Amino acid sequence: MPEQVNPAAAHNVAPTPVIQLRNLRHQYGERLALAGVSFEVRPAEIFGLLGPNGSGKTTTFRILSTLMIPTGGSAEVLGHDVAREPAEVRRSIGVVFQSQSIDEKLTAEENLTIVGNIYGLRGAPLKQRVAEMLARVGLADRAKEKAETFSGGMQRRLELAKGLLHHPSVLLMDEPTTGLDPGARRDLWQYLQLLRDEERVTVLVTTHLMEEAERCDRLAIYAEGNVVALGTPAELKSEIGGDILLLETEEPDSIAQRIEQRFGLHPKVLDNRVRIEIENGYRFVPDVVEAFPGEIQGVSVHKPSLEDVFIRRTGHRFWTEDDNEAQED
């Protein structure tokens, strides 16, 4: 008899990755930007690259968008190698860059028409698609107006329409909400979720904002050219469990050492504060304040955040004192 196939088992087979990175490496001269990054992005998910400036996320974005060739390893989009088959990759992706790419002297309609011509669209089909995309991003009534008259949020929506004009299966966005107010940010993320749910578009975004990372289905957290954590936001935060307790004191190193000796905990000193990962943090507050009377000036307790995940994996905060001087990824 032929072997029976278990339908449930067949249903649970992992889907073919839309994006796949294997030991991806890149150097700028002597500086190592990517030290061997590996992960997969699944069909119809919003996947985030979260990291501070200089962590390697934008280098990854540039490689996936075929702007750069990696110095080692491989990256594939829909089965096409980004270095060996860039033309095939470009046909499948839409790209929204952090820096503006629209022509402010052209109307919204003209901006999209030029992009359509690049992808070989002409005549009535192009006109229909331009109208459809302007309506989709809420700019149908501004189609004949120059982009220079638009607000920052409207210009960002026009950028998104450009990236989606040719029906890509994959949308790559670098810091998508740069320059947007909170309302425009919320609208953009709602639209990305609609793309995922209704059109099954796979979205990859880079971000340094924790609140945006929380909206992603899964994350790769970057630090110094490596992926230090990978999973859903909930999964990553659950690794810590309990609470995060922060103590303000004039002698953090001494207090941390004495807490370890007295309570058997493993506190760390970070930014001149004592940081403790502990179950039921609120219950521990009276004990630690009583144990060191007059030595603790302030106490805060919070549930684990993605920044706490970063701290646990790297030993330092997400932001550093020289953030503003950091080099571009």
Phi, psi and omega in degrees: 000144178294149181295133180279137178262128178285113182302323180295319180295319179296323181294332184271003177297133183297135179292154178295130181298143175280320176234136180220123177248132179233109176050044185290129182228149175204142178233143169253095185064240180273347185272126180273113182268324176230127189254017180118068186265133178224128170192169178236147174245128186272164178299140174053051171229155173263114186246129183251141168255107184252129178183158177287173178303137178082009184274342178114356185292321180287328173298317176300315179301315181295324178292315181295329180272010176068019177278340182221151175257127182293155178273353177191162182072195182214158174220133180235144173236119183052040176084358181257130179288128186293334181274320185269335183229055184297326181296318179296320179296315183298328179291338186261348187245151166247143185232130173239112184275160177294317178279148185293138179238358178281157176264111185293340181277352178259159176285168177300316180298317181293321177302315181287326180297319179298316179297318178299320178298322179300324181269011174085013178274141182216164168058217185299317179301321179292315181300319180294318181292322177298314180297319180297316183288322177296322176293320183299323182260012174075030181239015184301323182280357179244017187303323185267005182262147180291146183296337180293344178271357184274153171287170179301320179295321179292320178296323179293323177294325176293322175301317180296319178298321177299316183293336184255000188302322187265022177058053180288153175276339184229133177244122178253127183228126180260113181046065192296336185255019178305126176080005182264148175281168184304322180294317179293324177298315181298317180297319181298315181292326175297321179291320178298322178293324175295318177302315180295312189281321187262327182248000176059033176279136175272128184242128173242126181235145168259145179201154171245010184257123183298320183294330175286320179300326179297336182277349182282152176290317176218163184225149161244119180266124185260146171204122174052045174082007180235154169270114185263347178203145183213128178156187176286157176306319181294318179299316183295318181289330181291340177299330181277312181066171176061216183234166172249122181250127179242128181245130175261126183205156181285339181232071186298321181295318179294315180297317180300317181296318182287328175295319179297317181293319187277320187250354180072018178271177182232071181288156175236149175262124183220122181054043178063020173237151178271124183247129182229130171266120189206143173290144176050058184304323182297327180289333183279339184304308180300323181296315184285325177293319180292327182291332182230068185301130178079355184261346181249116184271337183202150180222137172223147180228133176212160176286154182302139177243175176295329176295325177295324174299315179300315180299315181298320185280334187245337182086003178216167183291162178297318178258143177240171185296333183257027179306315184292342179259359184296148178284159176296150184306000000 
